[in-house]
Amino acid sequence: MPKGYWIATVTIRDPQRYPDYIAANKQAFDKYGARFLVRGGAYETVKGTSGQRQVVIEFDSFETAKACFRSPEYQAALRIFETCADSNVVIAEGV
């Protein structure tokens, strides 16, 4: 079964509040077996635009990746996120 991935670009508007989101998302990510492949760090935008932070999260399946995003646990974390950051997120199936 192909893995599922969240691919996100993030722009943080309130760096003091952002750690609250990180703490809140842990419950959903632990429950759904999320593995961070990219979480911040150095990057180079070679075409188009990007946020300040790049994130790639791997899940055991595409369905699990979607279920995590839609879960009550992650939706609670997302409400915090929306107070301090902006993002574009794609959930994609691996090969």
N, CA, C and O of each residue as an XYZ file, in Angstrom:
380
protein
N       0.848     -1.178      0.000
C       0.000      0.000      0.000
C       0.895      1.243      0.000
O       1.808      1.331      0.821
N       0.656      2.210     -0.904
C       1.476      3.425     -0.938
C       1.318      4.258      0.329
O       0.243      4.313      0.926
N       2.381      4.887      0.716
C       2.355      5.782      1.870
C       1.622      7.068      1.496
O       1.406      7.357      0.319
N       1.243      7.834      2.518
C       0.629      9.143      2.324
C       1.526     10.212      2.906
O       2.266      9.966      3.859
N       1.459     11.395      2.332
C       2.325     12.504      2.752
C       1.541     13.795      2.879
O       0.672     14.096      2.060
N       1.859     14.554      3.916
C       1.448     15.951      3.968
C       2.649     16.734      3.454
O       3.774     16.522      3.906
N       2.413     17.627      2.521
C       3.454     18.501      1.989
C       2.965     19.920      2.242
O       1.926     20.327      1.723
N       3.711     20.664      3.033
C       3.232     21.984      3.464
C       4.316     23.041      3.377
O       5.502     22.769      3.567
N       3.876     24.249      3.086
C       4.712     25.434      3.250
C       4.024     26.297      4.299
O       2.807     26.479      4.271
N       4.808     26.817      5.208
C       4.271     27.531      6.364
C       4.932     28.892      6.490
O       6.142     29.027      6.311
N       4.130     29.894      6.799
C       4.633     31.211      7.153
C       4.130     31.524      8.557
O       2.923     31.595      8.791
N       5.054     31.709      9.481
C       4.709     31.958     10.879
C       4.506     33.455     11.083
O       5.390     34.254     10.775
N       3.335     33.835     11.603
C       3.023     35.230     11.887
C       3.283     35.602     13.345
O       3.593     36.756     13.642
N       3.161     34.646     14.247
C       3.337     34.899     15.679
C       4.253     33.825     16.263
O       3.776     32.782     16.710
N       5.573     34.074     16.263
C       6.526     33.061     16.734
C       6.350     32.672     18.209
O       6.741     31.572     18.599
N       5.770     33.557     19.034
C       5.557     33.221     20.441
C       4.409     32.224     20.603
O       4.421     31.426     21.540
N       3.432     32.255     19.720
C       2.266     31.359     19.801
C       2.502     30.034     19.067
O       1.882     29.026     19.407
N       3.382     30.023     18.077
C       3.598     28.829     17.262
C       3.961     27.579     18.079
O       3.490     26.494     17.740
N       4.772     27.680     19.134
C       5.063     26.484     19.949
C       3.812     25.855     20.569
O       3.797     24.652     20.832
N       2.772     26.645     20.804
C       1.520     26.093     21.314
C       0.899     25.141     20.283
O       0.347     24.101     20.642
N       0.995     25.506     19.008
C       0.512     24.631     17.945
C       1.333     23.345     17.895
O       0.775     22.254     17.775
N       2.648     23.470     17.986
C       3.529     22.288     17.949
C       3.159     21.329     19.083
O       3.091     20.118     18.875
N       2.922     21.864     20.265
C       2.547     21.018     21.403
C       1.184     20.367     21.168
O       0.985     19.202     21.513
N       0.256     21.105     20.589
C      -1.101     20.594     20.383
C      -1.176     19.530     19.289
O      -1.999     18.618     19.375
N      -0.331     19.631     18.262
C      -0.446     18.660     17.166
C       0.157     17.292     17.515
O      -0.086     16.310     16.813
N       0.923     17.229     18.572
C       1.592     15.983     18.951
C       0.612     14.838     19.164
O       0.897     13.704     18.780
N      -0.535     15.115     19.767
C      -1.507     14.059     20.044
C      -1.982     13.406     18.742
O      -2.025     12.179     18.647
N      -2.334     14.206     17.750
C      -2.790     13.654     16.465
C      -1.652     12.934     15.755
O      -1.842     11.835     15.234
N      -0.477     13.542     15.731
C       0.636     12.934     15.007
C       1.063     11.613     15.645
O       1.410     10.669     14.935
N       1.042     11.538     16.958
C       1.354     10.269     17.633
C       0.291      9.219     17.320
O       0.622      8.073     17.018
N      -0.970      9.599     17.389
C      -2.082      8.671     17.160
C      -2.042      8.071     15.754
O      -2.337      6.890     15.573
N      -1.677      8.885     14.756
C      -1.708      8.439     13.363
C      -0.332      8.033     12.816
O      -0.187      7.780     11.620
N       0.660      7.973     13.682
C       1.976      7.468     13.280
C       2.732      8.379     12.326
O       3.460      7.893     11.460
N       2.575      9.683     12.469
C       3.259     10.639     11.593
C       4.768     10.586     11.794
O       5.252     10.469     12.920
N       5.505     10.673     10.687
C       6.970     10.726     10.727
C       7.410     11.942      9.918
O       7.119     12.048      8.727
N       8.106     12.845     10.574
C       8.579     14.048      9.885
C       9.799     13.712      9.042
O      10.793     13.198      9.555
N       9.724     13.997      7.768
C      10.858     13.831      6.860
C      11.556     15.167      6.647
O      12.775     15.223      6.484
N      10.779     16.234      6.650
C      11.295     17.600      6.542
C      10.505     18.435      7.541
O       9.275     18.381      7.569
N      11.210     19.204      8.355
C      10.545     20.054      9.345
C      11.432     21.263      9.585
O      12.268     21.278     10.489
N      11.229     22.284      8.748
C      12.087     23.454      8.852
C      13.429     23.171      8.199
O      13.518     22.347      7.288
N      14.450     23.834      8.648
C      15.783     23.618      8.096
C      16.029     24.450      6.849
O      15.161     25.191      6.387
N      17.207     24.309      6.330
C      17.624     25.080      5.159
C      16.851     24.632      3.924
O      16.517     23.456      3.780
N      16.573     25.582      3.037
C      15.916     25.275      1.767
C      16.256     26.360      0.757
O      16.709     27.447      1.117
N      16.035     26.053     -0.479
C      16.236     27.011     -1.564
C      15.028     26.926     -2.486
O      14.728     25.857     -3.019
N      14.348     28.022     -2.674
C      13.229     28.067     -3.608
C      13.817     28.272     -4.997
O      14.393     29.323     -5.276
N      13.679     27.285     -5.862
C      14.290     27.351     -7.190
C      13.283     27.727     -8.276
O      13.667     28.067     -9.395
N      11.980     27.664     -7.937
C      10.943     28.079     -8.880
C       9.673     28.371     -8.091
O       9.322     27.613     -7.186
N       8.995     29.436     -8.414
C       7.758     29.773     -7.727
C       8.017     30.434     -6.387
O       9.061     31.049     -6.172
N       7.049     30.297     -5.489
C       7.151     30.904     -4.167
C       7.004     29.830     -3.097
O       6.498     28.740     -3.364
N       7.445     30.144     -1.896
C       7.297     29.216     -0.780
C       7.141     30.008      0.497
O       7.404     31.211      0.533
N       6.712     29.328      1.547
C       6.634     29.945      2.864
C       8.006     29.979      3.510
O       9.014     29.660      2.881
N       8.028     30.372      4.777
C       9.282     30.451      5.536
C       9.779     29.072      5.960
O      10.960     28.896      6.261
N       8.881     28.104      5.983
C       9.188     26.793      6.563
C       8.586     25.722      5.662
O       7.444     25.847      5.221
N       9.344     24.683      5.391
C       8.882     23.572      4.557
C       8.699     22.351      5.449
O       9.518     22.086      6.329
N       7.612     21.604      5.214
C       7.314     20.439      6.048
C       6.836     19.294      5.160
O       5.985     19.487      4.292
N       7.388     18.100      5.382
C       6.903     16.881      4.732
C       6.732     15.848      5.839
O       7.672     15.537      6.570
N       5.503     15.317      5.947
C       5.187     14.333      6.976
C       4.725     13.063      6.286
O       3.868     13.108      5.403
N       5.288     11.933      6.685
C       4.938     10.636      6.101
C       3.981      9.871      7.012
O       4.122      9.881      8.235
N       3.004      9.209      6.390
C       2.058      8.339      7.079
C       2.078      6.971      6.406
O       2.550      6.839      5.276
N       1.573      5.962      7.091
C       1.584      4.610      6.541
C       0.753      4.468      5.267
O       1.018      3.585      4.450
N      -0.250      5.331      5.092
C      -1.089      5.267      3.896
C      -1.700      6.634      3.607
O      -1.726      7.515      4.467
N      -2.186      6.791      2.390
C      -2.901      7.998      1.972
C      -4.142      8.202      2.845
O      -4.447      9.324      3.249
N      -4.851      7.111      3.130
C      -6.058      7.202      3.959
C      -5.717      7.654      5.378
O      -6.449      8.448      5.969
N      -4.621      7.158      5.921
C      -4.199      7.559      7.265
C      -3.819      9.037      7.286
O      -4.131      9.743      8.244
N      -3.152      9.505      6.241
C      -2.774     10.924      6.160
C      -4.019     11.805      6.156
O      -4.063     12.823      6.846
N      -5.021     11.418      5.386
C      -6.267     12.191      5.343
C      -7.011     12.120      6.673
O      -7.544     13.124      7.145
N      -7.044     10.928      7.277
C      -7.737     10.766      8.554
C      -7.099     11.612      9.649
O      -7.805     12.176     10.485
N      -5.783     11.705      9.654
C      -5.104     12.527     10.646
C      -5.515     13.988     10.507
O      -5.848     14.643     11.494
N      -5.489     14.494      9.278
C      -5.842     15.906      9.074
C      -7.276     16.188      9.519
O      -7.554     17.244     10.088
N      -8.156     15.278      9.271
C      -9.585     15.476      9.569
C      -9.961     15.101     10.998
O     -11.100     15.317     11.413
N      -9.023     14.543     11.753
C      -9.313     14.069     13.109
C      -9.646     15.217     14.053
O      -9.182     16.340     13.855
N     -10.452     14.939     15.081
C     -10.740     15.978     16.084
C      -9.468     16.494     16.755
O      -9.373     17.675     17.091
N      -8.492     15.604     16.949
C      -7.245     16.014     17.601
C      -6.503     17.043     16.751
O      -6.037     18.060     17.265
N      -6.394     16.774     15.443
C      -5.670     17.726     14.610
C      -6.485     18.995     14.368
O      -5.917     20.084     14.293
N      -7.777     18.873     14.248
C      -8.603     20.061     14.043
C      -8.497     21.016     15.230
O      -8.546     22.232     15.046
N      -8.353     20.482     16.444
C      -8.132     21.332     17.624
C      -6.786     22.052     17.509
O      -6.690     23.242     17.810
N      -5.751     21.336     17.078
C      -4.436     21.956     16.886
C      -4.491     22.999     15.773
O      -3.860     24.052     15.870
N      -5.242     22.705     14.724
C      -5.348     23.622     13.596
C      -5.974     24.955     13.997
O      -5.608     26.000     13.458
N      -6.908     24.925     14.931
C      -7.495     26.187     15.412
C      -6.420     27.067     16.058
O      -6.452     28.289     15.911
N      -5.485     26.463     16.761
C      -4.359     27.224     17.327
C      -3.461     27.720     16.202
O      -3.051     28.881     16.196
N      -3.153     26.841     15.248
C      -2.297     27.201     14.126
C      -2.816     28.450     13.419
O      -2.045     29.353     13.094
N      -4.107     28.495     13.185
C      -4.691     29.606     12.431
C      -4.564     30.946     13.138
O      -4.741     31.989     12.508
N      -4.255     30.942     14.449
C      -4.043     32.201     15.166
C      -2.614     32.727     15.003
O      -2.331     33.874     15.348
N      -1.703     31.875     14.470
C      -0.298     32.283     14.472
C       0.449     32.027     13.166
O       1.606     32.427     13.038
N      -0.178     31.376     12.202
C       0.560     31.034     10.980
C      -0.400     30.827      9.814
O      -1.609     30.678      9.992
N       0.176     30.823      8.622
C      -0.547     30.534      7.394
C       0.170     29.375      6.696
O       1.372     29.178      6.867
N      -0.594     28.615      5.907
C       0.041     27.494      5.220
C      -0.720     27.105      3.965
O      -1.879     27.466      3.766
N      -0.021     26.358      3.135
C      -0.609     25.606      2.040
C      -0.257     24.152      2.339
O       0.900     23.831      2.611
N      -1.255     23.278      2.287
C      -1.035     21.871      2.605
C      -1.652     21.014      1.508
O      -2.792     21.231      1.099
N      -0.888     20.048      1.043
C      -1.357     19.063      0.086
C      -1.166     17.696      0.749
O      -0.134     17.436      1.368
N      -2.172     16.829      0.613
C      -2.018     15.446      1.051
C      -1.879     14.620     -0.224
O      -2.769     14.625     -1.074
N      -0.752     13.907     -0.353
C      -0.449     13.185     -1.582
C      -0.161     11.722     -1.302
O       0.345     11.365     -0.238
N      -0.488     10.886     -2.268
C      -0.189      9.462     -2.183
C       1.200      9.222     -2.744
O       1.553      9.762     -3.792
N       1.982      8.418     -2.055
C       3.328      8.079     -2.517
C       3.298      7.037     -3.620
O       2.242      6.526     -3.993
N       4.478      6.737     -4.130
C       4.590      5.726     -5.191
C       5.162      4.438     -4.630
O       5.333      3.466     -5.366
